[in-house]
Amino acid sequence: MAICGDKITQNKGLGTLAAIALSASVIGATPAAAFTEYLGGGFVVVSDSCNEFGWSGTHQVLVRMEPQGMPGNADEETQIAILLNTGTVAMRLNIDSGRNATYPMLAATYVWNGPWSPEEPTMQIRFDPDAQWPLTAGSLMDRFSVTIDNFNEHLGCVAWLNASLARN
């Protein structure tokens, strides 16, 4: 019995030390930088110009965005991720010249059967004239509406992304 009691006491002591070590590491850790993120969902409609690449119809999507220049975000780069039921398109672009401009990708990654990042992405985004950009509604819903040229790096393939986003 005494041996069992010693093991229990020893285990309690190790547990207490582990708890103290964990607390110290959490307290001493540098807090992560807060960033501004918008989340939501909507749909992507692909044009007939995408049929030859295997894309057609309307696809439900989830959207995640970190707009540039907002608290905690980069000043010269907006990150957008479009999550479809078959994969993900992640892009980085510099939206600096007004919402009705065409914005080329700084970088893009496509995750279908595995990740692929072209050295020079051809996909581009154009904001629709009635799109709400920059996002201003705070925690309320914003309408995000863009035309995507060369969708998924397919030259001539045009798609339209429409989503409602809320600040996370």
C-alpha positions in Angstrom: 0.0 0.0 0.0 2.8 2.4 0.8 4.3 2.0 -2.6 1.1 2.8 -4.3 0.7 5.8 -2.1 4.2 7.0 -3.1 3.4 6.6 -6.7 0.2 8.6 -6.4 2.0 11.3 -4.5 4.8 11.3 -7.1 2.3 11.5 -9.9 0.5 14.4 -8.2 3.8 16.2 -7.9 4.6 15.7 -11.6 1.1 16.9 -12.5 1.6 20.0 -10.4 5.0 20.7 -12.0 3.5 20.2 -15.5 0.6 22.6 -14.7 3.1 25.2 -13.4 5.3 24.8 -16.5 2.3 25.1 -18.8 1.0 28.2 -17.0 4.5 29.8 -17.2 4.7 29.1 -20.9 1.3 30.6 -21.6 2.0 33.7 -19.5 5.4 34.1 -21.1 4.2 33.6 -24.7 4.0 36.6 -26.9 0.4 37.2 -27.9 -0.4 36.6 -31.6 -1.0 39.8 -33.6 -4.7 40.5 -33.9 -5.9 40.7 -37.5 -9.1 41.6 -39.3 -10.8 38.8 -41.0 -14.1 38.5 -42.9 -15.9 35.1 -43.2 -19.0 34.1 -45.2 -20.4 32.2 -48.0 -22.0 32.4 -51.4 -21.6 31.0 -54.8 -19.3 30.9 -57.9 -20.9 30.8 -61.3 -18.7 29.7 -64.1 -19.3 30.7 -67.7 -19.6 28.4 -70.7 -16.0 29.4 -71.5 -14.9 27.1 -68.7 -16.7 24.0 -70.0 -13.6 22.7 -71.9 -11.7 22.7 -68.6 -14.4 20.7 -66.8 -16.1 23.6 -65.0 -19.8 24.3 -65.4 -22.7 25.6 -63.4 -23.0 27.1 -59.9 -20.8 26.1 -57.0 -21.5 26.9 -53.4 -18.5 28.3 -51.6 -17.2 29.5 -48.3 -15.0 32.6 -48.3 -12.3 33.9 -46.0 -10.7 37.3 -46.5 -8.0 39.4 -44.7 -8.4 42.9 -46.4 -5.2 44.9 -46.6 -4.7 47.9 -44.5 -7.2 46.9 -41.8 -6.0 46.5 -38.2 -3.4 43.7 -37.9 -3.4 43.0 -41.7 -0.6 43.7 -44.2 -0.7 47.1 -45.9 0.0 45.9 -49.4 -1.7 42.5 -49.6 -5.2 41.2 -49.4 -5.6 37.4 -48.8 -8.7 35.6 -50.1 -9.6 32.0 -49.8 -12.4 30.4 -51.7 -13.4 26.9 -50.4 -15.4 24.8 -52.9 -16.7 21.3 -52.2 -13.8 19.9 -54.4 -10.9 22.1 -53.3 -9.6 25.5 -52.4 -8.3 28.6 -54.2 -6.1 30.8 -52.1 -4.9 34.1 -53.5 -2.9 37.1 -52.5 -3.4 40.4 -54.3 -2.8 44.1 -53.9 -6.1 46.0 -54.0 -4.7 49.5 -54.0 -6.2 51.5 -56.9 -9.9 51.4 -56.4 -12.6 48.8 -56.5 -13.4 48.9 -60.2 -9.8 48.1 -61.3 -8.5 44.7 -62.4 -6.2 43.1 -59.9 -3.6 40.5 -60.9 -2.6 37.9 -58.3 0.7 38.4 -56.4 0.4 34.6 -55.6 -2.1 31.9 -55.9 -2.4 28.3 -54.6 -4.8 25.8 -55.8 -5.5 22.7 -53.7 -7.4 20.0 -55.5 -5.6 16.7 -55.3 -2.6 18.4 -53.8 -1.3 22.0 -53.7 -0.1 23.8 -56.8 1.2 27.3 -56.9 2.1 28.8 -60.4 5.2 30.9 -60.6 3.3 33.7 -62.5 -0.5 33.4 -61.8 -2.8 34.5 -64.7 -6.0 34.7 -62.6 -7.3 38.2 -62.1 -10.1 39.8 -60.1 -12.4 42.6 -61.1 -14.8 44.2 -58.6 -18.3 44.6 -59.8 -19.4 48.2 -59.9 -22.0 47.7 -57.1 -19.7 45.7 -54.8 -19.1 47.0 -51.3 -15.4 47.6 -51.3 -13.6 48.5 -49.1 -15.6 46.5 -46.6 -17.1 49.0 -44.2 -20.0 47.3 -42.3 -18.0 46.2 -39.3 -19.7 43.2 -37.9 -22.7 43.5 -40.2 -22.8 41.7 -43.6 -21.0 43.1 -46.6 -21.7 42.1 -50.2 -18.6 40.8 -52.0 -19.0 40.6 -55.7 -16.2 40.0 -58.2 -15.5 38.7 -61.7 -12.6 36.2 -61.9 -10.8 36.1 -65.2 -8.7 33.0 -66.0 -10.4 31.1 -63.2 -8.2 28.3 -61.8 -5.5 29.4 -64.3 -7.6 28.4 -67.3 -7.0 31.1 -69.9 -10.4 32.6 -71.1 -12.4 30.9 -68.3 -14.6 33.5 -66.6 -16.4 33.0 -63.2 -18.3 35.3 -60.9 -18.0 35.1 -57.1 -20.9 36.5 -55.0 -20.7 36.2 -51.3 -21.9 37.8 -48.1 -19.2 38.4 -45.5 -19.2 39.3 -41.8 -16.3 40.5 -39.8 -15.0 37.7 -37.5 
